[in-house]
Amino acid sequence: MKSNIRFFFPESMPTLRHRGALKSFLTTLARKEKKNIGSLVYIFCDDQYLLGINKDFLNHSDLTDIISFSYAPDLTSPIEGEIYISVQRVKENARLFQTPIHREIHRVVFHGLLHLCGYKDKLKEDQSVMRKKEELYLNLYFNRT
């Protein structure tokens, strides 16, 4: 099954470099997690747009850097989903955590896919697992590109 990964950016926001390599790596990440990607869409937006989604669909009124929606019927099915990322939050988090913006944006991109692979991050133990997975894939990605 050929994966279908797309990225959408508003005109006023920067795009990701090396998207072909990133798409290939996302497919690799999914395979390492014993998953296949059917259709995956990343939508990069601003805080207000993502806050509207957070309010409308999740009944939350706080800013967030990412929201992932899975459309797969279950965790054994190929990944089908949309991932919304606030570029403003990513930039702010990069500044806050003193990490380069390109690394933080990739962390969030991987984080969204990890959610669709079944990883959670609400509980402290789950957050620890998620952070380790993010670091693993960040190191694998940046050491191969």
Number of C-alpha atoms within 10 A of each C-alpha: 7 9 17 13 21 13 14 13 15 11 7 8 12 10 13 14 9 9 13 11 13 18 17 12 18 23 21 17 22 19 13 11 12 11 19 22 24 17 17 23 17 19 20 21 21 19 19 12 13 24 21 16 16 18 13 11 10 11 11 13 12 11 15 17 21 22 19 18 16 18 15 15 10 11 12 12 13 21 23 21 20 21 22 24 26 24 23 17 19 24 17 15 17 17 13 9 9 10 12 12 16 13 15 20 21 19 18 20 19 23 25 23 24 20 17 26 22 13 16 17 14 8 8 10 10 13 14 13 13 19 14 12 18 20 14 11 21 16 12 13 17 10 8 8 9
